[in-house]
């Protein structure tokens, strides 16, 4: 068959009319399929087109009806036919795209996409309702990120079809069930797919179910470049499930960074309180000493005044009796003074002995709370996978998630469990599904 396409001249310049689906640019190369207009199934023809062959002013996208002219080839490894396009021109919009535009304009006039209608996403969600299909892996990244970084968040998965005829009704019903679950946030998501596979998220049933939900809705549907009517109606949108997890955990991670600083402030406050208490006890002891000394001085002054009065009267007979009374008073004064000193000393010693014990108790309780908080923080440490031998790859400060983001010769930086390393890309292996 390959020889037949090479021998017959008409296959080297053939025109194919159809609707673009699965459009995927990759550098200077553009990949897409052509299908019959309005069809959600049926045969498709894979096409390859270089960017310089696209006419100026023409923007290719899913749903665009075109006529592509080029050479039919047989791709040996998979036995599939494809069209190498040399010229392409638009003939109009596909039926699905026309339907999409009409519904978008009508719902927009109703105000369903208005920012004023939308609710703020919860800053610290404790329960999540995840709507997706268990058959695909599109939402697995989100679930893994939440379980790894925030295991204290409870998730409930609502399994539903996300593509195929009638799947929009299943999605709308799943949104209603998730809304009734009492969760703090609903995540509606799925992995990538063709324009037709993702089209249920452009249906009116799904949009109205999102608008009717009392629970805030976050979407993570398809590819980062795709914008669906469900995205426009939702209270928030993330390009990928992993970025949706980052958005959900944003404030939790900020709180985790803030906790060590608060621990330091708490320890500092405890030390200051201990110092203030110690100074207060010392001041009270000094005040007690001063009060006792003033009291004794006053008693002595009164005694001297009495002695002077007695001397002034100078009756010998009365003097002898008064001398005995004065001696008795002096003994009483000395006894009272000694008792005051003993009581003051006893209270000072008791306060000094209890102060370290109370201070150690306060510091011990605060340290226990800090240890519990530190243990919880370390369990959510995002750097834990790096210490187990994994690495994070950065190009120009951006995390590399796919080999398609790299080119031969690129300089990259690898972040490891301890330290980092720089490297240069010498070769790239890209899966066909990523190409």
VOGU-3710 file (C-alpha; in Angstrom, 3 decimals, decimal comma):
1> xxxxxxxxxx> 0,000/0,000/0,000  2,854/2,374/0,749  4,189/1,889/-2,791  0,685/2,582/-4,164  0,521/6,047/-2,535  3,985/6,842/-3,851  3,195/5,650/-7,407  -0,221/7,296/-7,890  0,284/11,063/-8,500  -3,205/12,046/-7,365
11> xxxxxxxxxx> -2,427/10,960/-3,776  0,470/13,436/-3,692  -1,900/16,394/-4,019  -5,305/15,592/-2,553  -7,872/17,914/-0,922  -9,775/16,836/2,193  -12,706/18,787/3,684  -13,637/18,423/7,330  -13,771/19,884/10,834  -10,619/20,258/12,963
21> xxxxxxxxxx> -10,491/18,300/16,215  -7,686/17,431/18,591  -5,654/20,490/17,556  -2,210/20,344/19,193  0,635/22,757/18,301  4,191/21,649/19,063  6,749/24,312/18,182  6,760/24,771/14,407  4,657/21,609/13,908  0,852/21,526/14,074
31> xxxxxxxxxx> -1,019/18,250/14,598  -4,788/17,746/14,278  -7,464/15,369/12,970  -10,113/16,025/10,317  -13,631/14,607/10,818  -17,069/15,038/9,296  -18,745/18,262/10,487  -21,036/17,847/13,498  -20,075/14,181/14,039  -18,952/13,125/17,516
41> xxxxxxxxxx> -17,669/9,761/16,318  -16,704/8,080/13,080  -13,458/7,980/11,105  -10,796/10,670/11,364  -7,759/11,543/9,294  -4,564/12,511/11,112  -2,895/15,622/9,699  0,513/17,243/10,015  1,146/20,873/9,047  4,134/23,180/9,420
51> xxxxxxxxxx> 3,352/26,588/10,890  4,845/28,480/7,953  2,217/26,915/5,647  -0,680/28,526/7,586  -2,048/31,605/5,735  -1,534/34,925/7,489  -4,508/35,846/9,665  -5,889/32,285/9,867  -6,128/30,897/13,420  -6,588/27,145/13,558
61> xxxxxxxxxx> -8,653/25,722/16,414  -10,986/22,857/17,268  -14,360/23,250/15,571  -13,053/25,134/12,505  -14,196/23,761/9,130  -11,330/23,693/6,585  -10,122/22,282/3,292  -6,628/20,792/3,661  -4,528/19,933/0,588  -1,437/17,766/0,678
71> xxxxxxxxxx> 0,003/14,260/0,328  -1,509/11,062/1,743  1,140/8,866/3,380  1,074/5,570/5,249  2,783/5,753/8,640  4,541/2,392/8,739  5,017/1,729/12,485  1,273/1,951/13,140  -0,173/1,248/9,709  -2,179/4,470/9,744
81> xxxxxxxxxx> -2,866/6,944/6,982  -2,107/10,607/7,482  -2,173/13,784/5,454  0,938/15,976/5,186  -0,734/19,333/4,619  0,914/21,922/2,379  -2,044/24,306/1,989  -5,082/24,929/4,176  -8,015/27,332/4,063  -11,015/27,883/6,321
91> xxxxxxxxxx> -14,543/27,240/4,986  -16,503/28,170/8,111  -17,241/27,072/11,663  -18,079/23,493/12,629  -21,567/22,676/13,866  -20,406/21,960/17,431  -18,565/25,266/17,572  -21,616/27,146/16,267  -23,737/25,450/18,945  -21,123/26,357/21,553
101> xxxxxxxxxx> -21,113/30,038/20,551  -24,912/30,323/20,499  -25,314/28,758/23,962  -22,454/30,840/25,363  -24,042/34,107/24,196  -27,494/33,136/25,554  -26,190/32,103/28,994  -23,985/35,165/29,127  -27,006/37,395/28,592  -28,647/35,653/31,568
111> xxxxxxxxxx> -25,666/36,645/33,727  -24,592/33,058/34,517  -20,937/33,878/33,822  -20,914/37,156/35,780  -18,191/37,579/38,413  -20,705/39,249/40,756  -22,649/35,975/40,935  -19,656/33,840/41,840  -18,609/32,918/45,385  -15,146/33,056/46,896
121> xxxxxxxxxx> -13,392/29,699/47,226  -12,874/28,637/50,880  -9,392/29,507/52,194  -9,060/26,470/54,470  -11,307/23,669/53,115  -11,555/20,588/55,355  -13,851/18,496/53,106  -13,732/18,142/49,300  -16,229/16,610/46,863  -14,360/15,376/43,754
131> xxxxxxxxxx> -16,438/14,760/40,610  -14,743/12,707/37,878  -14,588/9,228/36,433  -12,741/6,376/38,143  -11,947/4,872/34,729  -9,568/7,675/33,712  -6,438/9,016/35,378  -7,062/12,701/34,731  -7,901/13,523/38,342  -5,390/11,155/40,022
141> xxxxxxxxxx> -2,754/13,906/40,278  -5,149/16,070/42,282  -6,074/13,253/44,692  -2,420/12,254/45,190  -1,333/15,844/45,886  -4,092/16,352/48,475  -3,394/13,011/50,208  0,357/13,675/50,274  0,407/17,344/51,302  -2,788/17,627/53,374
151> xxxxxxxxxx> -3,906/14,179/54,647  -6,179/15,906/57,164  -8,519/17,019/54,330  -11,381/14,535/53,832  -12,237/13,761/50,194  -15,353/12,125/48,765  -15,228/11,036/45,101  -18,434/11,110/43,032  -17,892/8,767/40,071  -19,626/9,788/36,835
161> xxxxxxxxxx> -19,300/9,534/33,071  -17,483/12,549/31,635  -17,854/11,882/27,911  -20,253/10,289/25,500  -23,875/10,891/24,551  -25,959/11,940/27,545  -22,960/12,283/29,873  -23,903/15,939/30,546  -26,939/14,702/32,502  -24,729/12,392/34,586
171> xxxxxxxxxx> -22,327/15,268/35,310  -25,166/17,594/36,342  -26,595/14,903/38,658  -23,141/14,360/40,211  -22,853/18,118/40,901  -26,219/18,013/42,694  -25,136/14,986/44,808  -21,821/16,635/45,676  -23,612/19,840/46,645  -25,841/17,862/49,046
181> xxxxxxxxxx> -22,820/16,155/50,695  -22,040/19,182/52,878  -18,479/19,549/51,535  -16,612/22,851/51,711  -15,614/22,777/48,008  -16,556/20,854/44,832  -13,848/19,956/42,289  -15,173/19,105/38,809  -12,421/17,706/36,602  -11,152/15,265/34,018
191> xxxxxxxxxx> -8,044/14,695/31,926  -7,449/15,840/28,388  -9,329/14,611/25,369  -10,568/15,572/21,956  -12,848/18,529/21,338  -15,838/16,159/21,171  -14,827/14,219/24,292  -14,761/17,443/26,303  -17,948/18,886/24,794  -20,315/17,650/27,580
201> xxxxxxxxxx> -18,767/20,403/29,729  -20,206/22,907/27,214  -23,793/21,688/27,714  -26,501/23,784/29,365  -27,375/21,077/31,948  -23,849/21,203/33,411  -23,722/25,016/33,477  -27,063/25,323/35,276  -26,126/22,608/37,800  -22,964/24,551/38,700
211> xxxxxxxxxx> -24,886/27,819/39,035  -27,564/26,159/41,208  -25,024/24,626/43,620  -24,726/26,298/47,028  -21,182/24,938/47,420  -18,341/26,767/45,584  -17,212/24,885/42,454  -13,622/24,658/41,129  -13,002/23,198/37,636  -9,916/21,500/36,171
221> xxxxxxxxxx> -11,043/20,213/32,764  -8,967/19,044/29,817  -5,950/20,905/28,525  -4,713/24,231/29,869  -5,733/26,031/26,652  -9,321/24,739/26,713  -12,031/27,043/28,090  -15,454/25,442/28,559  -18,793/26,883/29,555  -18,463/24,952/32,822
231> xxxxxxxxxx> -15,228/26,891/33,492  -16,989/30,208/32,847  -19,826/29,326/35,249  -17,597/27,890/38,008  -16,389/29,957/40,955  -12,754/29,133/40,100  -10,733/27,408/37,359  -7,346/25,654/37,299  -5,446/24,705/34,136  -4,527/21,228/35,448
241> xxxxxxxxxx> -5,504/18,952/38,376  -2,075/19,564/39,964  -2,601/23,335/39,795  -6,070/22,798/41,279  -4,412/21,089/44,256  -2,022/24,050/44,594  -4,986/26,425/44,582  -6,891/24,419/47,223  -3,823/24,127/49,487  -2,468/27,663/48,956
251> xxxxxxxxxx> -3,597/29,126/52,297  -2,868/25,870/54,152  0,755/26,007/52,933  1,062/29,677/53,898  -0,174/28,788/57,388  2,417/26,009/57,573  5,166/28,530/56,756  3,752/30,920/59,352  3,661/28,316/62,180  7,439/28,207/62,934
261> xxxxxxxxxx> 7,506/32,003/63,204  4,618/31,888/65,667  6,448/29,171/67,627  9,463/31,441/67,968  7,235/34,339/69,038  5,494/32,118/71,597  8,802/30,947/73,090  10,032/34,553/73,232  6,777/35,648/74,908  7,115/32,855/77,485
271> xxxxxxxxxx> 10,660/33,933/78,307  9,561/37,564/78,657  6,700/36,534/80,933  9,121/34,552/83,101  11,463/37,549/83,331  8,610/39,913/84,159  7,342/37,570/86,907  10,834/37,268/88,379  11,296/41,043/88,395  7,848/41,512/89,953
281> xxxxxxxxxx> 8,677/39,133/92,812  12,001/40,883/93,388  10,283/44,296/93,468  7,649/42,998/95,888  10,363/41,594/98,169  12,179/44,923/98,148  8,929/46,777/98,839  8,240/44,454/101,790  11,742/45,063/103,165  11,263/48,832/102,797
291> xxxxxxxxxx> 7,842/48,740/104,489  9,197/46,704/107,406  12,163/49,039/107,816  9,889/52,120/107,768  7,563/50,539/110,339  10,463/49,760/112,664  11,905/53,246/112,195  8,519/54,765/113,061  8,266/52,642/116,209  11,764/53,631/117,261
301> xxxxxxxxxx> 10,977/57,296/116,627  7,867/57,028/118,803  9,856/55,314/121,520  12,497/58,035/121,531  9,759/60,654/121,707  8,292/58,942/124,746  11,711/58,750/126,388  12,206/62,472/125,826  8,818/63,199/127,382  9,700/61,117/130,423
311> xxxxxxxxxx> 13,018/62,861/130,824  11,288/66,213/130,532  8,935/65,369/133,416  11,843/64,051/135,517  9,971/62,709/138,525  12,248/60,083/140,000  9,508/57,892/141,316  7,552/57,823/138,073  10,731/57,368/136,083  11,499/54,024/137,656
321> xxxxxxxxxx> 7,995/52,674/136,807  8,107/54,082/133,330  11,546/52,581/132,756  10,144/49,117/133,381  7,256/49,787/130,971  9,663/51,107/128,379  11,816/48,018/128,718  8,750/45,834/128,211  7,732/47,853/125,162  11,240/47,548/123,794
331> xxxxxxxxxx> 11,082/43,768/124,152  7,677/43,703/122,446  9,004/45,874/119,676  11,984/43,640/119,159  9,732/40,557/119,134  7,354/42,162/116,620  10,267/43,266/114,482  11,809/39,798/114,505  8,434/38,241/113,640  7,932/40,648/110,723
341> xxxxxxxxxx> 11,382/39,882/109,382  10,791/36,121/109,681  7,414/36,303/107,939  8,822/38,470/105,156  11,774/36,154/104,673  9,480/33,088/104,647  7,170/34,629/101,982  10,123/35,675/99,832  11,692/32,196/100,001  8,358/30,500/99,227
351> xxxxxxxxxx> 7,791/32,733/96,185  11,327/32,156/94,956  10,912/28,357/95,248  7,538/28,293/93,444  8,582/30,646/90,628  10,931/28,232/88,744  8,397/25,399/89,096  5,555/27,508/87,656  7,746/28,889/84,892  8,987/25,400/83,933
361> xxxxxxxxxx> 5,378/24,172/83,856  4,339/26,960/81,489  7,362/26,436/79,220  6,826/22,643/79,237  3,205/22,912/78,142  4,083/25,384/75,380  6,934/23,141/74,169  4,542/20,166/73,990  2,160/22,199/71,803  5,082/23,307/69,618
371> xxxxxxxxxx> 6,295/19,691/69,201  2,792/18,571/68,127  2,537/21,430/65,642  6,048/20,750/64,321  5,198/17,025/63,834  2,038/17,922/61,893  4,032/20,370/59,738  6,775/17,849/58,989  4,171/15,265/57,882  2,985/17,789/55,255
381> xxxxxxxxxx> 6,499/18,767/54,153  6,454/19,083/50,334  10,215/18,415/50,232  9,836/14,904/51,697  9,734/13,189/48,240  13,021/14,941/47,330  14,736/13,407/50,360  13,600/9,951/49,197  15,513/10,280/45,964  13,160/12,158/43,657
391> xxxxxxxxxx> 14,160/15,386/41,948  12,357/18,479/40,611  13,497/19,818/37,226  13,369/23,551/36,431  13,944/25,368/33,112  14,195/29,161/33,427  12,676/28,925/36,932  9,610/26,946/35,705  8,904/23,349/36,801  9,311/20,872/33,923
401> xxxxxxxxxx> 6,329/18,472/33,911  6,695/17,011/30,417  9,512/16,308/27,985  7,674/18,430/25,430  8,706/21,533/27,416  12,413/20,849/26,656  14,683/21,275/23,666  18,107/19,777/23,027  20,712/22,107/24,468  18,442/23,562/27,145
411> xxxxxxxxxx> 20,089/24,203/30,494  18,073/22,856/33,391  18,374/22,904/37,164  17,589/19,791/39,235  16,507/20,305/42,823  17,419/17,283/45,004  16,798/16,271/48,593  20,058/18,031/49,507  21,298/20,746/47,216  20,805/21,195/43,489
421> xxxxxxxxxx> 22,597/20,437/40,210  22,669/21,942/36,717  22,599/19,905/33,505  22,247/20,325/29,728  19,699/18,348/27,679  21,428/16,146/25,084  18,447/14,116/23,882  14,682/13,973/24,393  12,361/10,973/24,299  8,723/12,015/23,852
431> xxxxx> 5,809/9,548/24,001  3,588/9,703/20,925  0,610/10,665/23,068  2,537/13,729/24,317  3,879/14,655/20,883
//
